[in-house]
Amino acid sequence: MGESSLIIASESELNQAVGLLLDHAGSSKIYCLEGDLGAGKTTLVKSVAEALGAEDIISSPTYSIINEYTLPDGKMYHMDLYRLKSLEEALDIGIEDYLYSGEYVFIEWPEIAHQLLPAHHRVNIEVLDNCARNIVFLWE
């Protein structure tokens, strides 16, 4: 497992983090996103989706739990598991189908499904001030 860290001073510098993230995808395209509310997890996913060519409107899956985006050569899934109360609820939404799809999967608040996760990367976003973020990548 490796680690990389990147400090960005503004949202306009997010493409550096996206490039680093996509360069390290390797055989696992599953990313668990960690960070406080408002840290920028959904903003990061939006930037990744745009970089991969998604034309969908990217939004937080807080209420839908899973958003699906169409890419030129596949799909991308964005999950927010914050509202799930149990592992059984994660299984009920078919999480394993998404995890083993071979597509990009981004999971906010992944703790409830931790024992189901195959090889994955972790991304921790730490708020430094109103705009600056420290993004730490833990590569599987």
Protein Blocks (a to p, Z undefined) as FASTA:
>chain_A
ZZdddddfbfklmmmmmmmmmmmnmmafcdcdeddehilmmmmmmmmmmmnopabdcddf
klnopacdddfkbccddddfklpcbfklmmmnommmmmmnopacddehkllmmmmpccdd
ddddddfblmlccdddddZZ
